[in-house]
Amino acid sequence: MSLTVTIVEVDPIKGAIGYSMKVEAKIFKGIEYVQINELPQTQREVLTKTINPDLFIKLLVDGKIISGCLQYKDYSQWYQNHYLPTVDARQEESVAPSTLGIDANLALNKL
């Protein structure tokens, strides 16, 4: 039997800080893309600081220009190479197991 515990840092103002999932691609005329303003807040914050602005695209959808978009392949590459390592580093810094004072076998002692 194994026990998995996920600890998420919670900021009283911003709420939960930590891992957010990769978003699904939107498709328009065969172009897979994501809109930056529809990403989770933590992803938007990291993305705007770390991605090459030349990768942003604009799409003409139903006569409206949609700006602040990334091709999904660029978003996916950014997510794997920049976002996940950043989140992992933040979680490791914010929650060190030795500082929690939790007995690792606490849940197993009840069994």
C-alpha positions as protocol buffer text, in pm:
chain_id: "A"
residue {
  index: 1
  type: MET
  ca { x: 0 y: 0 z: 0 }
}
residue {
  index: 2
  type: SER
  ca { x: 134 y: 343 z: -88 }
}
residue {
  index: 3
  type: LEU
  ca { x: 26 y: 686 z: 24 }
}
residue {
  index: 4
  type: THR
  ca { x: 57 y: 994 z: -193 }
}
residue {
  index: 5
  type: VAL
  ca { x: 24 y: 1338 z: -39 }
}
residue {
  index: 6
  type: THR
  ca { x: 16 y: 1656 z: -244 }
}
residue {
  index: 7
  type: ILE
  ca { x: 95 y: 1976 z: -61 }
}
residue {
  index: 8
  type: VAL
  ca { x: -2 y: 2301 z: -226 }
}
residue {
  index: 9
  type: GLU
  ca { x: 117 y: 2635 z: -94 }
}
residue {
  index: 10
  type: VAL
  ca { x: -176 y: 2869 z: -25 }
}
residue {
  index: 11
  type: ASP
  ca { x: -141 y: 3246 z: -31 }
}
residue {
  index: 12
  type: PRO
  ca { x: -428 y: 3414 z: 162 }
}
residue {
  index: 13
  type: ILE
  ca { x: -466 y: 3678 z: -109 }
}
residue {
  index: 14
  type: LYS
  ca { x: -389 y: 3492 z: -433 }
}
residue {
  index: 15
  type: GLY
  ca { x: -525 y: 3155 z: -323 }
}
residue {
  index: 16
  type: ALA
  ca { x: -356 y: 2829 z: -416 }
}
residue {
  index: 17
  type: ILE
  ca { x: -13 y: 2858 z: -571 }
}
residue {
  index: 18
  type: GLY
  ca { x: 130 y: 2557 z: -741 }
}
residue {
  index: 19
  type: TYR
  ca { x: 77 y: 2325 z: -1026 }
}
residue {
  index: 20
  type: SER
  ca { x: -177 y: 2413 z: -1294 }
}
residue {
  index: 21
  type: MET
  ca { x: -262 y: 2183 z: -1579 }
}
residue {
  index: 22
  type: LYS
  ca { x: -171 y: 2228 z: -1940 }
}
residue {
  index: 23
  type: VAL
  ca { x: -464 y: 2380 z: -2129 }
}
residue {
  index: 24
  type: GLU
  ca { x: -633 y: 2230 z: -2434 }
}
residue {
  index: 25
  type: ALA
  ca { x: -568 y: 2374 z: -2778 }
}
residue {
  index: 26
  type: LYS
  ca { x: -830 y: 2569 z: -2969 }
}
residue {
  index: 27
  type: ILE
  ca { x: -842 y: 2506 z: -3342 }
}
residue {
  index: 28
  type: PHE
  ca { x: -928 y: 2762 z: -3610 }
}
residue {
  index: 29
  type: LYS
  ca { x: -886 y: 2673 z: -3979 }
}
residue {
  index: 30
  type: GLY
  ca { x: -637 y: 2402 z: -3886 }
}
residue {
  index: 31
  type: ILE
  ca { x: -430 y: 2625 z: -3655 }
}
residue {
  index: 32
  type: GLU
  ca { x: -393 y: 2491 z: -3304 }
}
residue {
  index: 33
  type: TYR
  ca { x: -351 y: 2779 z: -3059 }
}
residue {
  index: 34
  type: VAL
  ca { x: -407 y: 2906 z: -2705 }
}
residue {
  index: 35
  type: GLN
  ca { x: -512 y: 3253 z: -2594 }
}
residue {
  index: 36
  type: ILE
  ca { x: -289 y: 3394 z: -2323 }
}
residue {
  index: 37
  type: ASN
  ca { x: -578 y: 3561 z: -2138 }
}
residue {
  index: 38
  type: GLU
  ca { x: -747 y: 3220 z: -2099 }
}
residue {
  index: 39
  type: LEU
  ca { x: -449 y: 3055 z: -1927 }
}
residue {
  index: 40
  type: PRO
  ca { x: -446 y: 3003 z: -1550 }
}
residue {
  index: 41
  type: GLN
  ca { x: -305 y: 3306 z: -1369 }
}
residue {
  index: 42
  type: THR
  ca { x: 23 y: 3141 z: -1266 }
}
residue {
  index: 43
  type: GLN
  ca { x: 89 y: 3032 z: -1624 }
}
residue {
  index: 44
  type: ARG
  ca { x: 13 y: 3381 z: -1759 }
}
residue {
  index: 45
  type: GLU
  ca { x: 252 y: 3539 z: -1511 }
}
residue {
  index: 46
  type: VAL
  ca { x: 541 y: 3303 z: -1589 }
}
residue {
  index: 47
  type: LEU
  ca { x: 474 y: 3297 z: -1963 }
}
residue {
  index: 48
  type: THR
  ca { x: 480 y: 3674 z: -2008 }
}
residue {
  index: 49
  type: LYS
  ca { x: 818 y: 3689 z: -1833 }
}
residue {
  index: 50
  type: THR
  ca { x: 983 y: 3395 z: -2010 }
}
residue {
  index: 51
  type: ILE
  ca { x: 856 y: 3356 z: -2367 }
}
residue {
  index: 52
  type: ASN
  ca { x: 992 y: 3521 z: -2679 }
}
residue {
  index: 53
  type: PRO
  ca { x: 736 y: 3791 z: -2774 }
}
residue {
  index: 54
  type: ASP
  ca { x: 797 y: 3715 z: -3142 }
}
residue {
  index: 55
  type: LEU
  ca { x: 603 y: 3390 z: -3092 }
}
residue {
  index: 56
  type: PHE
  ca { x: 272 y: 3570 z: -3032 }
}
residue {
  index: 57
  type: ILE
  ca { x: 29 y: 3553 z: -3322 }
}
residue {
  index: 58
  type: LYS
  ca { x: -295 y: 3727 z: -3420 }
}
residue {
  index: 59
  type: LEU
  ca { x: -588 y: 3547 z: -3578 }
}
residue {
  index: 60
  type: LEU
  ca { x: -877 y: 3690 z: -3777 }
}
residue {
  index: 61
  type: VAL
  ca { x: -1186 y: 3507 z: -3649 }
}
residue {
  index: 62
  type: ASP
  ca { x: -1531 y: 3609 z: -3773 }
}
residue {
  index: 63
  type: GLY
  ca { x: -1402 y: 3953 z: -3871 }
}
residue {
  index: 64
  type: LYS
  ca { x: -1239 y: 4016 z: -3532 }
}
residue {
  index: 65
  type: ILE
  ca { x: -866 y: 4021 z: -3467 }
}
residue {
  index: 66
  type: ILE
  ca { x: -777 y: 3792 z: -3177 }
}
residue {
  index: 67
  type: SER
  ca { x: -439 y: 3893 z: -3035 }
}
residue {
  index: 68
  type: GLY
  ca { x: -233 y: 3743 z: -2754 }
}
residue {
  index: 69
  type: CYS
  ca { x: -232 y: 3394 z: -2903 }
}
residue {
  index: 70
  type: LEU
  ca { x: 40 y: 3132 z: -2925 }
}
residue {
  index: 71
  type: GLN
  ca { x: 56 y: 2836 z: -3154 }
}
residue {
  index: 72
  type: TYR
  ca { x: -10 y: 2529 z: -2942 }
}
residue {
  index: 73
  type: LYS
  ca { x: 326 y: 2375 z: -3032 }
}
residue {
  index: 74
  type: ASP
  ca { x: 503 y: 2683 z: -2889 }
}
residue {
  index: 75
  type: TYR
  ca { x: 285 y: 2681 z: -2576 }
}
residue {
  index: 76
  type: SER
  ca { x: 344 y: 2309 z: -2527 }
}
residue {
  index: 77
  type: GLN
  ca { x: 720 y: 2348 z: -2560 }
}
residue {
  index: 78
  type: TRP
  ca { x: 717 y: 2645 z: -2318 }
}
residue {
  index: 79
  type: TYR
  ca { x: 505 y: 2448 z: -2070 }
}
residue {
  index: 80
  type: GLN
  ca { x: 749 y: 2155 z: -2062 }
}
residue {
  index: 81
  type: ASN
  ca { x: 1074 y: 2353 z: -2071 }
}
residue {
  index: 82
  type: HIS
  ca { x: 995 y: 2665 z: -1868 }
}
residue {
  index: 83
  type: TYR
  ca { x: 673 y: 2639 z: -1669 }
}
residue {
  index: 84
  type: LEU
  ca { x: 702 y: 2294 z: -1510 }
}
residue {
  index: 85
  type: PRO
  ca { x: 1063 y: 2347 z: -1393 }
}
residue {
  index: 86
  type: THR
  ca { x: 962 y: 2686 z: -1246 }
}
residue {
  index: 87
  type: VAL
  ca { x: 667 y: 2540 z: -1056 }
}
residue {
  index: 88
  type: ASP
  ca { x: 872 y: 2243 z: -933 }
}
residue {
  index: 89
  type: ALA
  ca { x: 1143 y: 2478 z: -805 }
}
residue {
  index: 90
  type: ARG
  ca { x: 888 y: 2699 z: -627 }
}
residue {
  index: 91
  type: GLN
  ca { x: 725 y: 2400 z: -460 }
}
residue {
  index: 92
  type: GLU
  ca { x: 1060 y: 2260 z: -347 }
}
residue {
  index: 93
  type: GLU
  ca { x: 1158 y: 2598 z: -199 }
}
residue {
  index: 94
  type: SER
  ca { x: 826 y: 2658 z: -26 }
}
residue {
  index: 95
  type: VAL
  ca { x: 769 y: 2314 z: 125 }
}
residue {
  index: 96
  type: ALA
  ca { x: 1069 y: 2127 z: 258 }
}
residue {
  index: 97
  type: PRO
  ca { x: 961 y: 1798 z: 422 }
}
residue {
  index: 98
  type: SER
  ca { x: 1209 y: 1835 z: 705 }
}
residue {
  index: 99
  type: THR
  ca { x: 1052 y: 2167 z: 809 }
}
residue {
  index: 100
  type: LEU
  ca { x: 695 y: 2040 z: 826 }
}
residue {
  index: 101
  type: GLY
  ca { x: 737 y: 1830 z: 1137 }
}
residue {
  index: 102
  type: ILE
  ca { x: 509 y: 1558 z: 1003 }
}
residue {
  index: 103
  type: ASP
  ca { x: 572 y: 1195 z: 1083 }
}
residue {
  index: 104
  type: ALA
  ca { x: 600 y: 1019 z: 745 }
}
residue {
  index: 105
  type: ASN
  ca { x: 424 y: 712 z: 887 }
}
residue {
  index: 106
  type: LEU
  ca { x: 145 y: 907 z: 1058 }
}
residue {
  index: 107
  type: ALA
  ca { x: -130 y: 784 z: 824 }
}
residue {
  index: 108
  type: LEU
  ca { x: 6 y: 430 z: 827 }
}
residue {
  index: 109
  type: ASN
  ca { x: 0 y: 413 z: 1208 }
}
residue {
  index: 110
  type: LYS
  ca { x: -381 y: 424 z: 1194 }
}
residue {
  index: 111
  type: LEU
  ca { x: -402 y: 112 z: 976 }
}
